[in-house]
Amino acid sequence: MITIFCAFFTLLTCVSGVTVVTQSPLITVSKGETAKLDCNTGSSTDGGRWYKQFSGETPQFVLNSYHSWSSPKYGSGFSSSKFTVSYPTQSDCHLSINNVDVDDSAVYYCHTWDSSVTVVFGQGTKLIVTDAAAAAPELNILRPSREELSSSKLTLVCLINHMSGAFADVRWLVNGNSVTEGVFTGSAEQQPDKKFKMSSILTIESSEWDKDTQLTCEATAASKTNRKSIKKSECSN
């Protein structure tokens, strides 16, 4: 379901047509402030619809709004006290999120309607809510298993714990250089202490491990960053 939905986003965003939806790629605000997410719907003047997505999860429907409506229609768990829309022009549908918390950190997608392709999505706006009181997430890297050491590819797992919210930016670095190939990051899970945890996987060629390459997992949550590195020479047999 997640794969299908992500492919759906990509397909509609890349369709060549009259309507192009544009969004600001990144917004950072402090806890308690109001986040204002811009969405320009191009040639469409019908209004817009917004979705919220955590990494690895199916997008959640936030609201749907037409210019002619007196108020938006909200998805489950979303309300006018927190989420409002405004129309600076006929081709804008901006989303405001009031009194933000770290749980509001996510990627927000805007879409509108086009007669040729039905719907057109923007590229998404990543919202990061900072919290001065939040602690940096705790990281631990699990080395490749003994069974894997004789294979051509190896897997490392980065465990990310004690996150203040359900959203984190996770990066893998090979000798200090950021990589995306062979990386898969799962969704966050809430723990009994109300904190969140998640994991990220890096698959590499066994030759990289044998060269004693430094492999680093870096995670940022609520603006607090932590990193953990590992290489073959530092691991006991």
PyMOL commands that set and color helices and strands:
alter all, ss='L'
color gray80, all
select helices_A, chain A and resi 2-14+102-104+146-150+206-210+232-234
alter helices_A, ss='H'
color red, helices_A
select strands_A, chain A and resi 22-23+26-30+35-37+39-40+47-53+60-66+73-74+83-86+94-97+106-114+118-121+125-130+138-142+153-163+169-174+177-179+183-185+189-190+196-205+215-221+224-230
alter strands_A, ss='S'
color yellow, strands_A
deselect
rebuild
show_as cartoon
